Amino acid sequence: METIAAINKSTGAGPCIRGLVICCCGSTGRLTTSANVLKRLVEQDIFDFILTFAGVSTIDTIVIPALNRFIENVYIFDMEIWDAMEESFGEDRHALNQTPVFISFAKMQHGPQGEHQRVVDTRLFAYNNLKDGRPWGLDIYRCWNVQCQAPAYNMIFHPHGKQYYGKQWVQTKIKYTCLQCRMTQKAIPCPSWVHAASSQNYGRVWYHWPLNATQKREIGIVE
């Protein structure tokens, strides 16, 4: 850490991109407490990015090809970190369909006086799959009935009303039927905080992570 920091501060070389990839699943990128810990490591300028996975399970053989392309894009082709993410996992439906990807990364922005400011952004990159119970990539979605709170895998999701395609596909509303309490909800719009990825491939979304209490209530989570 100290060696890389010294190189970053030198005028003759660098800067070095300090990245940490954690190949695991479950709570590491999924739980709020864990996500905030990883985010702080970037905010404290220990790393420039941290990437891990936020699905229930992670199959190495499926995610490694996309991960290799991400590393190559960052360190060989000198791409911006988020662009590298969209050009790797965003182009690999099998990897993104297997698990959402957590990434916290720093980027430089110009301040009001023209000065450079280091800004940290933390996102979850996911794949929309209604058949598998992941509307807008949200496998944490729950039944809106507060007496039920069934998880997404006990709900059936379908598009509802007019279907949009291309860059406007997120405007398509959905409906669901809960297999536990039998309640049906129709014409559910995409949450405003869900963003369609720049990838030309259909179904890729991202949102800032972790979600706050208001966002969680919007997808049926009552804490």
C-alpha positions in Angstrom: 0.0 0.0 0.0 2.7 2.5 1.0 4.8 1.7 -2.1 1.9 2.3 -4.5 0.9 5.5 -2.6 4.5 6.8 -3.0 4.4 6.1 -6.8 1.1 7.9 -7.0 2.6 11.0 -5.4 5.7 11.0 -7.5 5.9 13.3 -10.5 7.9 10.9 -12.8 5.6 7.8 -12.8 2.1 6.7 -12.1 -0.5 7.0 -11.1 -1.1 3.3 -10.3 -4.7 2.0 -10.3 -5.2 0.1 -7.0 -7.9 -2.5 -7.4 -9.2 -5.3 -5.2 -11.3 -8.1 -6.6 -13.1 -10.4 -4.1 -14.3 -13.6 -5.7 -17.1 -14.7 -3.4 -20.8 -14.4 -3.0 -23.6 -13.7 -0.5 -23.1 -11.1 2.1 -19.9 -9.5 0.8 -21.5 -7.2 -1.7 -25.1 -7.9 -0.8 -25.5 -6.7 2.8 -25.6 -3.0 3.6 -23.0 -3.2 6.4 -20.5 -5.1 4.2 -21.1 -2.8 1.2 -20.5 0.2 3.3 -17.2 -1.2 4.6 -16.0 -1.9 1.1 -17.0 1.6 0.0 -15.1 3.2 2.9 -11.9 1.5 1.7 -12.2 3.4 -1.6 -13.3 6.6 0.2 -10.2 6.5 2.4 -8.1 6.3 -0.8 -6.8 2.8 0.0 -8.1 1.4 -3.3 -9.3 3.0 -6.5 -11.9 0.3 -7.0 -13.3 -2.8 -5.3 -15.2 -5.4 -7.2 -17.1 -8.3 -5.8 -20.3 -10.2 -6.4 -23.7 -9.8 -4.8 -25.6 -12.9 -5.8 -26.7 -15.8 -3.6 -24.0 -17.9 -5.3 -21.1 -17.3 -7.7 -19.9 -19.9 -10.2 -16.2 -19.2 -11.0 -16.2 -20.7 -14.5 -19.1 -18.4 -15.5 -17.8 -15.1 -14.1 -14.1 -15.4 -14.7 -14.1 -14.7 -18.5 -16.0 -11.4 -17.9 -13.7 -10.6 -15.0 -10.6 -11.1 -17.1 -11.9 -8.7 -19.7 -12.7 -6.2 -17.0 -9.1 -6.3 -15.7 -7.7 -6.2 -19.2 -9.9 -3.1 -20.1 -8.7 -1.3 -17.0 -5.0 -2.2 -16.9 -4.2 -2.9 -20.6 -6.5 -0.6 -22.5 -6.6 2.1 -19.9 -10.4 2.4 -19.9 -12.4 4.2 -17.2 -13.5 1.8 -14.5 -17.3 2.0 -15.2 -16.7 1.9 -19.0 -14.6 -1.2 -18.4 -17.5 -2.8 -16.4 -20.1 -2.2 -19.1 -17.7 -3.5 -21.8 -17.0 -6.7 -19.9 -19.9 -7.8 -17.7 -22.3 -5.8 -19.7 -21.4 -7.8 -22.8 -21.6 -11.2 -21.0 -25.2 -12.1 -20.4 -24.3 -15.4 -18.8 -22.0 -13.8 -16.2 -24.4 -11.0 -15.3 -27.4 -13.4 -15.3 -25.6 -15.6 -12.8 -24.8 -12.9 -10.3 -25.1 -9.1 -10.0 -21.7 -7.3 -9.7 -20.9 -4.8 -6.9 -18.3 -2.2 -7.7 -17.1 0.8 -5.7 -14.8 3.1 -7.6 -13.2 6.5 -7.5 -13.3 9.0 -10.4 -11.9 12.5 -10.9 -14.2 15.4 -11.5 -13.6 19.1 -12.0 -14.7 21.3 -9.1 -16.3 24.7 -9.4 -12.9 26.4 -9.4 -11.4 24.0 -11.9 -9.7 21.9 -9.3 -9.7 18.1 -9.4 -12.0 16.3 -6.9 -11.9 12.6 -6.1 -15.5 11.3 -6.1 -16.5 7.8 -5.0 -19.4 6.0 -6.7 -20.8 2.6 -5.6 -23.1 0.7 -7.9 -24.7 -2.7 -8.4 -24.7 -3.9 -12.0 -27.4 -6.4 -12.7 -29.5 -8.3 -15.3 -33.3 -8.0 -15.6 -34.8 -11.4 -15.7 -38.6 -11.7 -15.0 -38.8 -15.4 -15.5 -36.2 -16.0 -12.8 -37.8 -13.6 -10.4 -35.4 -10.7 -10.8 -37.3 -7.6 -12.0 -34.7 -5.0 -12.9 -32.1 -7.4 -11.5 -33.6 -7.1 -8.0 -33.7 -10.6 -6.6 -34.4 -8.9 -3.2 -37.8 -7.8 -4.4 -40.7 -8.8 -2.1 -44.5 -9.0 -2.1 -46.1 -5.6 -1.3 -48.5 -7.2 1.1 -46.9 -6.4 4.5 -48.5 -9.4 6.0 -46.9 -11.6 3.4 -43.5 -10.3 2.4 -42.8 -13.3 0.2 -39.4 -13.3 -1.6 -39.1 -12.8 -5.3 -38.7 -16.6 -6.0 -42.3 -17.1 -4.7 -43.6 -14.5 -7.2 -44.5 -14.7 -10.9 -43.5 -11.6 -12.9 -44.7 -10.5 -16.3 -44.5 -7.4 -18.5 -47.7 -5.3 -18.3 -49.2 -3.0 -20.8 -47.2 -1.4 -23.6 -43.7 -2.9 -24.0 -40.8 -0.7 -24.9 -37.6 -1.7 -26.6 -34.1 -0.3 -27.2 -32.9 2.3 -24.8 -36.5 2.9 -23.5 -37.0 -0.7 -22.4 -37.0 0.2 -18.7 -40.3 2.1 -19.3 -42.1 -1.2 -19.6 -44.3 -1.7 -16.6 -44.6 -5.1 -14.9 -47.2 -7.1 -12.9 -46.7 -9.9 -10.4 -48.8 -12.5 -8.7 -47.6 -13.7 -5.3 -47.7 -17.5 -4.9 -47.9 -17.2 -1.2 -50.7 -14.8 -0.6 -52.2 -14.8 -4.1 -52.2 -11.0 -4.4 -51.7 -9.5 -7.8 -50.2 -6.1 -8.5 -50.4 -4.5 -12.0 -48.8 -1.6 -13.8 -45.7 -1.3 -11.6 -43.3 1.2 -13.1 -39.6 0.9 -13.0 -38.2 2.7 -9.9 -36.7 6.1 -10.9 -33.3 5.1 -9.3 -32.9 2.1 -11.7 -30.8 3.1 -14.7 -30.5 1.3 -18.0 -26.8 0.6 -18.7 -25.1 2.1 -21.7 -24.5 -1.3 -23.1 -26.4 -1.9 -26.3 -27.6 -5.3 -25.0 -31.1 -5.5 -23.5 -31.7 -6.0 -19.8 -28.6 -4.5 -18.2 -29.3 -2.1 -15.3 -27.4 -0.4 -12.5 -28.3 1.5 -9.3 -26.4 3.1 -6.5 -25.7 0.6 -3.7 -26.6 -0.1 -1.0 -30.3 0.9 -1.3 -31.7 3.3 1.3 -34.9 2.6 3.3 -37.2 4.5 0.9 -35.9 2.6 -2.1 -36.3 -0.7 -0.2 -39.9 0.1 0.6 -40.5 0.8 -3.0 -39.7 -2.8 -3.9 -41.6 -4.3 -1.0 -39.0 -4.6 1.7 -40.3 -3.6 5.1 -37.6 -3.4 7.9 
